[in-house]
Amino acid sequence: GEIVINENHFHPGMIAHGGVAYSLADSTMAMAMLSTCKAGENASTVECKMSYLAPVTEGVMKAESWVVMRGKRIAFLESRIMEGERLIATATATFAVVDLK
């Protein structure tokens, strides 16, 4: 996933709000997690930890996310958020596998 950063994403300090990177990480981790779900299963974020490494004022934030471990009911995922060649944030998350039946 990716998002083009502009002034609409800024907080009063004139840099992109951390919630932009958080939403990108959570959304892409959810897509990675959902790709492992069988018919009748869904997934939900239980916990997510972000580490912000660099500010962003322009450019395109891109996230790459993957499943590290997926069990029957719990999964652990990681994400890297980049702006160009700069690593701007990392995330780890725990997801619950939800039975929709």
Secondary structure as UniProt FT lines:
FT   STRAND          2..5
FT   HELIX           7..9
FT   TURN            12..13
FT   HELIX           18..34
FT   TURN            35..36
FT   TURN            39..40
FT   STRAND          41..52
FT   STRAND          59..70
FT   STRAND          74..83
FT   TURN            84..85
FT   STRAND          86..99
//
